[in-house]
Each structure stands twice: as C-alpha cells, then as structure tokens.
C-alpha cells in the first residue's frame, strides 16, 4: 500500500506534513504495523480479543 500526498499551490511544508500524517493515521497503516510486530497464534489472538472486549464491557457498565 502506498500513500501519496501532492503539494498544493501555496501550501507550506508544515501543512503538507500534517496532511500526510493525517492520511497515514486514517489509512490504519501504523495500527496494522504495530499489530504485526509480533506473531500471535489464532488462540492467543482470540484470548486477547475476548480480554479486550470484557474490559470494554466493564468500563461501559462502570460509566453508566
């Protein structure tokens, strides 16, 4: 996957950089990179997903 951000007329380099960072963030590249940093077996991934879901439910119940 490649991202491209073209310089607009009259745009500063700071603005271009901010636009590029926002594009990278919205595309989810960094999230996927961090997820693939270490190998997780299917079982480990399922346990992690269940743990996160349970934490989310507990947090939601506590806030209500």
mmCIF file as gemmi writes it, N, C-alpha and C atoms, coordinates in Angstrom:
data_model
loop_
_atom_site.group_PDB
_atom_site.id
_atom_site.type_symbol
_atom_site.label_atom_id
_atom_site.label_alt_id
_atom_site.label_comp_id
_atom_site.label_asym_id
_atom_site.label_entity_id
_atom_site.label_seq_id
_atom_site.pdbx_PDB_ins_code
_atom_site.Cartn_x
_atom_site.Cartn_y
_atom_site.Cartn_z
_atom_site.occupancy
_atom_site.B_iso_or_equiv
_atom_site.pdbx_formal_charge
_atom_site.auth_seq_id
_atom_site.auth_asym_id
_atom_site.pdbx_PDB_model_num
ATOM 1 N N . UNK Axp A 1 ? 0.853 -1.175 0 1 0 ? 1 A 1
ATOM 2 C CA . UNK Axp A 1 ? 0 0 0 1 0 ? 1 A 1
ATOM 3 C C . UNK Axp A 1 ? 0.893 1.23 0 1 0 ? 1 A 1
ATOM 4 N N . UNK Axp A 2 ? 0.653 2.117 -0.919 1 0 ? 2 A 1
ATOM 5 C CA . UNK Axp A 2 ? 1.429 3.346 -0.948 1 0 ? 2 A 1
ATOM 6 C C . UNK Axp A 2 ? 0.489 4.54 -0.842 1 0 ? 2 A 1
ATOM 7 N N . UNK Axp A 3 ? 0.932 5.519 -0.109 1 0 ? 3 A 1
ATOM 8 C CA . UNK Axp A 3 ? 0.17 6.751 0.057 1 0 ? 3 A 1
ATOM 9 C C . UNK Axp A 3 ? 0.899 7.869 -0.652 1 0 ? 3 A 1
ATOM 10 N N . UNK Axp A 4 ? 0.147 8.752 -1.229 1 0 ? 4 A 1
ATOM 11 C CA . UNK Axp A 4 ? 0.748 9.869 -1.934 1 0 ? 4 A 1
ATOM 12 C C . UNK Axp A 4 ? 0.018 11.146 -1.557 1 0 ? 4 A 1
ATOM 13 N N . UNK Axp A 5 ? 0.779 12.161 -1.232 1 0 ? 5 A 1
ATOM 14 C CA . UNK Axp A 5 ? 0.227 13.473 -0.912 1 0 ? 5 A 1
ATOM 15 C C . UNK Axp A 5 ? 0.956 14.477 -1.79 1 0 ? 5 A 1
ATOM 16 N N . UNK Axp A 6 ? 0.223 15.162 -2.637 1 0 ? 6 A 1
ATOM 17 C CA . UNK Axp A 6 ? 0.823 16.133 -3.553 1 0 ? 6 A 1
ATOM 18 C C . UNK Axp A 6 ? 0.777 17.533 -2.948 1 0 ? 6 A 1
ATOM 19 N N . UNK Axp A 7 ? 1.805 18.28 -3.206 1 0 ? 7 A 1
ATOM 20 C CA . UNK Axp A 7 ? 1.899 19.651 -2.713 1 0 ? 7 A 1
ATOM 21 C C . UNK Axp A 7 ? 0.895 20.529 -3.448 1 0 ? 7 A 1
ATOM 22 N N . UNK Axp A 8 ? 0.056 21.207 -2.699 1 0 ? 8 A 1
ATOM 23 C CA . UNK Axp A 8 ? -0.926 22.116 -3.291 1 0 ? 8 A 1
ATOM 24 C C . UNK Axp A 8 ? -0.287 23.475 -3.493 1 0 ? 8 A 1
ATOM 25 N N . UNK Axp A 9 ? -0.854 24.232 -4.396 1 0 ? 9 A 1
ATOM 26 C CA . UNK Axp A 9 ? -0.311 25.563 -4.693 1 0 ? 9 A 1
ATOM 27 C C . UNK Axp A 9 ? -0.398 26.453 -3.46 1 0 ? 9 A 1
ATOM 28 N N . UNK Axp A 10 ? 0.731 27.029 -3.074 1 0 ? 10 A 1
ATOM 29 C CA . UNK Axp A 10 ? 0.776 27.937 -1.934 1 0 ? 10 A 1
ATOM 30 C C . UNK Axp A 10 ? 0.788 27.236 -0.58 1 0 ? 10 A 1
ATOM 31 N N . UNK Axp A 11 ? 0.94 25.912 -0.551 1 0 ? 11 A 1
ATOM 32 C CA . UNK Axp A 11 ? 0.906 25.164 0.704 1 0 ? 11 A 1
ATOM 33 C C . UNK Axp A 11 ? 2.302 25.108 1.323 1 0 ? 11 A 1
ATOM 34 N N . UNK Axp A 12 ? 2.367 25.277 2.619 1 0 ? 12 A 1
ATOM 35 C CA . UNK Axp A 12 ? 3.654 25.21 3.307 1 0 ? 12 A 1
ATOM 36 C C . UNK Axp A 12 ? 4.047 23.757 3.538 1 0 ? 12 A 1
ATOM 37 N N . UNK Axp A 13 ? 5.317 23.535 3.812 1 0 ? 13 A 1
ATOM 38 C CA . UNK Axp A 13 ? 5.787 22.173 4.059 1 0 ? 13 A 1
ATOM 39 C C . UNK Axp A 13 ? 5.203 21.621 5.356 1 0 ? 13 A 1
ATOM 40 N N . UNK Axp A 14 ? 4.967 22.496 6.336 1 0 ? 14 A 1
ATOM 41 C CA . UNK Axp A 14 ? 4.36 22.048 7.591 1 0 ? 14 A 1
ATOM 42 C C . UNK Axp A 14 ? 2.945 21.537 7.352 1 0 ? 14 A 1
ATOM 43 N N . UNK Axp A 15 ? 2.203 22.267 6.54 1 0 ? 15 A 1
ATOM 44 C CA . UNK Axp A 15 ? 0.842 21.866 6.222 1 0 ? 15 A 1
ATOM 45 C C . UNK Axp A 15 ? 0.827 20.551 5.45 1 0 ? 15 A 1
ATOM 46 N N . UNK Axp A 16 ? 1.767 20.402 4.535 1 0 ? 16 A 1
ATOM 47 C CA . UNK Axp A 16 ? 1.879 19.166 3.76 1 0 ? 16 A 1
ATOM 48 C C . UNK Axp A 16 ? 2.184 17.993 4.679 1 0 ? 16 A 1
ATOM 49 N N . UNK Axp A 17 ? 3.096 18.19 5.611 1 0 ? 17 A 1
ATOM 50 C CA . UNK Axp A 17 ? 3.459 17.136 6.552 1 0 ? 17 A 1
ATOM 51 C C . UNK Axp A 17 ? 2.273 16.748 7.43 1 0 ? 17 A 1
ATOM 52 N N . UNK Axp A 18 ? 1.523 17.728 7.924 1 0 ? 18 A 1
ATOM 53 C CA . UNK Axp A 18 ? 0.336 17.445 8.736 1 0 ? 18 A 1
ATOM 54 C C . UNK Axp A 18 ? -0.69 16.655 7.937 1 0 ? 18 A 1
ATOM 55 N N . UNK Axp A 19 ? -0.873 17.024 6.677 1 0 ? 19 A 1
ATOM 56 C CA . UNK Axp A 19 ? -1.826 16.326 5.814 1 0 ? 19 A 1
ATOM 57 C C . UNK Axp A 19 ? -1.388 14.879 5.571 1 0 ? 19 A 1
ATOM 58 N N . UNK Axp A 20 ? -0.069 14.676 5.383 1 0 ? 20 A 1
ATOM 59 C CA . UNK Axp A 20 ? 0.45 13.333 5.19 1 0 ? 20 A 1
ATOM 60 C C . UNK Axp A 20 ? 0.253 12.492 6.45 1 0 ? 20 A 1
ATOM 61 N N . UNK Axp A 21 ? 0.564 13.063 7.616 1 0 ? 21 A 1
ATOM 62 C CA . UNK Axp A 21 ? 0.391 12.335 8.873 1 0 ? 21 A 1
ATOM 63 C C . UNK Axp A 21 ? -1.064 11.96 9.098 1 0 ? 21 A 1
ATOM 64 N N . UNK Axp A 22 ? -1.986 12.852 8.772 1 0 ? 22 A 1
ATOM 65 C CA . UNK Axp A 22 ? -3.401 12.565 8.908 1 0 ? 22 A 1
ATOM 66 C C . UNK Axp A 22 ? -3.82 11.442 7.959 1 0 ? 22 A 1
ATOM 67 N N . UNK Axp A 23 ? -3.273 11.446 6.74 1 0 ? 23 A 1
ATOM 68 C CA . UNK Axp A 23 ? -3.577 10.407 5.765 1 0 ? 23 A 1
ATOM 69 C C . UNK Axp A 23 ? -3.079 9.047 6.253 1 0 ? 23 A 1
ATOM 70 N N . UNK Axp A 24 ? -1.876 9.011 6.803 1 0 ? 24 A 1
ATOM 71 C CA . UNK Axp A 24 ? -1.325 7.765 7.344 1 0 ? 24 A 1
ATOM 72 C C . UNK Axp A 24 ? -2.191 7.277 8.503 1 0 ? 24 A 1
ATOM 73 N N . UNK Axp A 25 ? -2.595 8.181 9.363 1 0 ? 25 A 1
ATOM 74 C CA . UNK Axp A 25 ? -3.42 7.82 10.513 1 0 ? 25 A 1
ATOM 75 C C . UNK Axp A 25 ? -4.768 7.249 10.065 1 0 ? 25 A 1
ATOM 76 N N . UNK Axp A 26 ? -5.409 7.892 9.102 1 0 ? 26 A 1
ATOM 77 C CA . UNK Axp A 26 ? -6.716 7.449 8.631 1 0 ? 26 A 1
ATOM 78 C C . UNK Axp A 26 ? -6.643 6.119 7.885 1 0 ? 26 A 1
ATOM 79 N N . UNK Axp A 27 ? -5.514 5.844 7.242 1 0 ? 27 A 1
ATOM 80 C CA . UNK Axp A 27 ? -5.392 4.609 6.477 1 0 ? 27 A 1
ATOM 81 C C . UNK Axp A 27 ? -5.21 3.386 7.37 1 0 ? 27 A 1
ATOM 82 N N . UNK Axp A 28 ? -4.747 3.581 8.602 1 0 ? 28 A 1
ATOM 83 C CA . UNK Axp A 28 ? -4.579 2.475 9.535 1 0 ? 28 A 1
ATOM 84 C C . UNK Axp A 28 ? -3.267 1.723 9.354 1 0 ? 28 A 1
ATOM 85 N N . UNK Axp A 29 ? -2.333 2.286 8.615 1 0 ? 29 A 1
ATOM 86 C CA . UNK Axp A 29 ? -1.057 1.617 8.366 1 0 ? 29 A 1
ATOM 87 C C . UNK Axp A 29 ? -0.295 1.4 9.669 1 0 ? 29 A 1
ATOM 88 N N . UNK Axp A 30 ? -0.222 2.417 10.512 1 0 ? 30 A 1
ATOM 89 C CA . UNK Axp A 30 ? 0.543 2.289 11.755 1 0 ? 30 A 1
ATOM 90 C C . UNK Axp A 30 ? -0.102 1.273 12.7 1 0 ? 30 A 1
ATOM 91 N N . UNK Axp A 31 ? -1.426 1.238 12.751 1 0 ? 31 A 1
ATOM 92 C CA . UNK Axp A 31 ? -2.121 0.281 13.6 1 0 ? 31 A 1
ATOM 93 C C . UNK Axp A 31 ? -1.807 -1.147 13.146 1 0 ? 31 A 1
ATOM 94 N N . UNK Axp A 32 ? -1.842 -1.36 11.831 1 0 ? 32 A 1
ATOM 95 C CA . UNK Axp A 32 ? -1.543 -2.682 11.295 1 0 ? 32 A 1
ATOM 96 C C . UNK Axp A 32 ? -0.081 -3.051 11.534 1 0 ? 32 A 1
ATOM 97 N N . UNK Axp A 33 ? 0.812 -2.102 11.386 1 0 ? 33 A 1
ATOM 98 C CA . UNK Axp A 33 ? 2.231 -2.347 11.627 1 0 ? 33 A 1
ATOM 99 C C . UNK Axp A 33 ? 2.472 -2.778 13.067 1 0 ? 33 A 1
ATOM 100 N N . UNK Axp A 34 ? 1.861 -2.087 14.013 1 0 ? 34 A 1
ATOM 101 C CA . UNK Axp A 34 ? 2.027 -2.438 15.418 1 0 ? 34 A 1
ATOM 102 C C . UNK Axp A 34 ? 1.412 -3.806 15.719 1 0 ? 34 A 1
ATOM 103 N N . UNK Axp A 35 ? 0.294 -4.128 15.075 1 0 ? 35 A 1
ATOM 104 C CA . UNK Axp A 35 ? -0.346 -5.427 15.291 1 0 ? 35 A 1
ATOM 105 C C . UNK Axp A 35 ? 0.512 -6.561 14.742 1 0 ? 35 A 1
ATOM 106 N N . UNK Axp A 36 ? 1.244 -6.307 13.668 1 0 ? 36 A 1
ATOM 107 C CA . UNK Axp A 36 ? 2.064 -7.346 13.053 1 0 ? 36 A 1
ATOM 108 C C . UNK Axp A 36 ? 3.486 -7.402 13.603 1 0 ? 36 A 1
ATOM 109 N N . UNK Axp A 37 ? 3.792 -6.578 14.576 1 0 ? 37 A 1
ATOM 110 C CA . UNK Axp A 37 ? 5.148 -6.527 15.117 1 0 ? 37 A 1
ATOM 111 C C . UNK Axp A 37 ? 5.561 -7.883 15.685 1 0 ? 37 A 1
ATOM 112 N N . UNK Axp A 38 ? 4.632 -8.567 16.363 1 0 ? 38 A 1
ATOM 113 C CA . UNK Axp A 38 ? 4.899 -9.875 16.942 1 0 ? 38 A 1
ATOM 114 C C . UNK Axp A 38 ? 3.869 -10.859 16.424 1 0 ? 38 A 1
ATOM 115 N N . UNK Axp A 39 ? 4.282 -12.119 16.269 1 0 ? 39 A 1
ATOM 116 C CA . UNK Axp A 39 ? 3.36 -13.148 15.802 1 0 ? 39 A 1
ATOM 117 C C . UNK Axp A 39 ? 2.444 -13.555 16.933 1 0 ? 39 A 1
ATOM 118 N N . UNK Axp A 40 ? 1.152 -13.644 16.642 1 0 ? 40 A 1
ATOM 119 C CA . UNK Axp A 40 ? 0.163 -14.144 17.586 1 0 ? 40 A 1
ATOM 120 C C . UNK Axp A 40 ? -0.549 -15.321 16.939 1 0 ? 40 A 1
ATOM 121 N N . UNK Axp A 41 ? -0.622 -16.431 17.653 1 0 ? 41 A 1
ATOM 122 C CA . UNK Axp A 41 ? -1.365 -17.567 17.129 1 0 ? 41 A 1
ATOM 123 C C . UNK Axp A 41 ? -2.853 -17.218 17.16 1 0 ? 41 A 1
ATOM 124 N N . UNK Axp A 42 ? -3.659 -18.012 16.487 1 0 ? 42 A 1
ATOM 125 C CA . UNK Axp A 42 ? -5.099 -17.74 16.453 1 0 ? 42 A 1
ATOM 126 C C . UNK Axp A 42 ? -5.703 -17.798 17.851 1 0 ? 42 A 1
ATOM 127 N N . UNK Axp A 43 ? -5.241 -18.745 18.652 1 0 ? 43 A 1
ATOM 128 C CA . UNK Axp A 43 ? -5.748 -18.873 20.02 1 0 ? 43 A 1
ATOM 129 C C . UNK Axp A 43 ? -5.393 -17.673 20.867 1 0 ? 43 A 1
ATOM 130 N N . UNK Axp A 44 ? -4.146 -17.224 20.76 1 0 ? 44 A 1
ATOM 131 C CA . UNK Axp A 44 ? -3.713 -16.046 21.517 1 0 ? 44 A 1
ATOM 132 C C . UNK Axp A 44 ? -4.491 -14.806 21.086 1 0 ? 44 A 1
ATOM 133 N N . UNK Axp A 45 ? -4.711 -14.674 19.783 1 0 ? 45 A 1
ATOM 134 C CA . UNK Axp A 45 ? -5.461 -13.519 19.278 1 0 ? 45 A 1
ATOM 135 C C . UNK Axp A 45 ? -6.894 -13.547 19.791 1 0 ? 45 A 1
ATOM 136 N N . UNK Axp A 46 ? -7.501 -14.723 19.838 1 0 ? 46 A 1
ATOM 137 C CA . UNK Axp A 46 ? -8.877 -14.85 20.323 1 0 ? 46 A 1
ATOM 138 C C . UNK Axp A 46 ? -8.95 -14.504 21.813 1 0 ? 46 A 1
ATOM 139 N N . UNK Axp A 47 ? -7.982 -14.985 22.59 1 0 ? 47 A 1
ATOM 140 C CA . UNK Axp A 47 ? -7.974 -14.669 24.026 1 0 ? 47 A 1
ATOM 141 C C . UNK Axp A 47 ? -7.781 -13.178 24.264 1 0 ? 47 A 1
ATOM 142 N N . UNK Axp A 48 ? -6.895 -12.58 23.507 1 0 ? 48 A 1
ATOM 143 C CA . UNK Axp A 48 ? -6.656 -11.142 23.627 1 0 ? 48 A 1
ATOM 144 C C . UNK Axp A 48 ? -7.908 -10.35 23.261 1 0 ? 48 A 1
ATOM 145 N N . UNK Axp A 49 ? -8.571 -10.767 22.193 1 0 ? 49 A 1
ATOM 146 C CA . UNK Axp A 49 ? -9.801 -10.096 21.761 1 0 ? 49 A 1
ATOM 147 C C . UNK Axp A 49 ? -10.886 -10.221 22.832 1 0 ? 49 A 1
ATOM 148 N N . UNK Axp A 50 ? -11.027 -11.395 23.43 1 0 ? 50 A 1
ATOM 149 C CA . UNK Axp A 50 ? -12.027 -11.596 24.484 1 0 ? 50 A 1
ATOM 150 C C . UNK Axp A 50 ? -11.699 -10.754 25.707 1 0 ? 50 A 1
ATOM 151 N N . UNK Axp A 51 ? -10.417 -10.682 26.066 1 0 ? 51 A 1
ATOM 152 C CA . UNK Axp A 51 ? -9.997 -9.89 27.22 1 0 ? 51 A 1
ATOM 153 C C . UNK Axp A 51 ? -10.297 -8.41 26.998 1 0 ? 51 A 1
ATOM 154 N N . UNK Axp A 52 ? -9.988 -7.916 25.801 1 0 ? 52 A 1
ATOM 155 C CA . UNK Axp A 52 ? -10.264 -6.512 25.492 1 0 ? 52 A 1
ATOM 156 C C . UNK Axp A 52 ? -11.761 -6.226 25.501 1 0 ? 52 A 1
ATOM 157 N N . UNK Axp A 53 ? -12.542 -7.162 24.97 1 0 ? 53 A 1
ATOM 158 C CA . UNK Axp A 53 ? -13.991 -6.994 24.936 1 0 ? 53 A 1
ATOM 159 C C . UNK Axp A 53 ? -14.559 -6.947 26.355 1 0 ? 53 A 1
ATOM 160 N N . UNK Axp A 54 ? -14.084 -7.847 27.22 1 0 ? 54 A 1
ATOM 161 C CA . UNK Axp A 54 ? -14.556 -7.867 28.608 1 0 ? 54 A 1
ATOM 162 C C . UNK Axp A 54 ? -14.206 -6.566 29.311 1 0 ? 54 A 1
ATOM 163 N N . UNK Axp A 55 ? -12.995 -6.069 29.084 1 0 ? 55 A 1
ATOM 164 C CA . UNK Axp A 55 ? -12.576 -4.804 29.694 1 0 ? 55 A 1
ATOM 165 C C . UNK Axp A 55 ? -13.46 -3.664 29.213 1 0 ? 55 A 1
ATOM 166 N N . UNK Axp A 56 ? -13.775 -3.669 27.909 1 0 ? 56 A 1
ATOM 167 C CA . UNK Axp A 56 ? -14.638 -2.625 27.341 1 0 ? 56 A 1
ATOM 168 C C . UNK Axp A 56 ? -16.026 -2.672 27.967 1 0 ? 56 A 1
ATOM 169 N N . UNK Axp A 57 ? -16.569 -3.892 28.142 1 0 ? 57 A 1
ATOM 170 C CA . UNK Axp A 57 ? -17.901 -4.029 28.763 1 0 ? 57 A 1
ATOM 171 C C . UNK Axp A 57 ? -17.889 -3.546 30.203 1 0 ? 57 A 1
ATOM 172 N N . UNK Axp A 58 ? -16.84 -3.931 30.964 1 0 ? 58 A 1
ATOM 173 C CA . UNK Axp A 58 ? -16.752 -3.491 32.366 1 0 ? 58 A 1
ATOM 174 C C . UNK Axp A 58 ? -16.657 -1.979 32.453 1 0 ? 58 A 1
ATOM 175 N N . UNK Axp A 59 ? -15.856 -1.397 31.556 1 0 ? 59 A 1
ATOM 176 C CA . UNK Axp A 59 ? -15.682 0.047 31.557 1 0 ? 59 A 1
ATOM 177 C C . UNK Axp A 59 ? -17.001 0.757 31.222 1 0 ? 59 A 1
ATOM 178 N N . UNK Axp A 60 ? -17.749 0.181 30.275 1 0 ? 60 A 1
ATOM 179 C CA . UNK Axp A 60 ? -19.024 0.769 29.878 1 0 ? 60 A 1
ATOM 180 C C . UNK Axp A 60 ? -20.04 0.668 31.024 1 0 ? 60 A 1
ATOM 181 N N . UNK Axp A 61 ? -20.075 -0.443 31.73 1 0 ? 61 A 1
ATOM 182 C CA . UNK Axp A 61 ? -21.003 -0.606 32.841 1 0 ? 61 A 1
ATOM 183 C C . UNK Axp A 61 ? -20.653 0.327 33.994 1 0 ? 61 A 1
ATOM 184 N N . UNK Axp A 62 ? -19.374 0.541 34.221 1 0 ? 62 A 1
ATOM 185 C CA . UNK Axp A 62 ? -18.937 1.414 35.313 1 0 ? 62 A 1
ATOM 186 C C . UNK Axp A 62 ? -19.316 2.866 35.041 1 0 ? 62 A 1
ATOM 187 N N . UNK Axp A 63 ? -19.313 3.254 33.772 1 0 ? 63 A 1
ATOM 188 C CA . UNK Axp A 63 ? -19.614 4.657 33.45 1 0 ? 63 A 1
ATOM 189 C C . UNK Axp A 63 ? -21.112 4.95 33.476 1 0 ? 63 A 1
ATOM 190 N N . UNK Axp A 64 ? -21.945 3.915 33.426 1 0 ? 64 A 1
ATOM 191 C CA . UNK Axp A 64 ? -23.409 4.122 33.44 1 0 ? 64 A 1
ATOM 192 C C . UNK Axp A 64 ? -23.949 4.264 34.798 1 0 ? 64 A 1
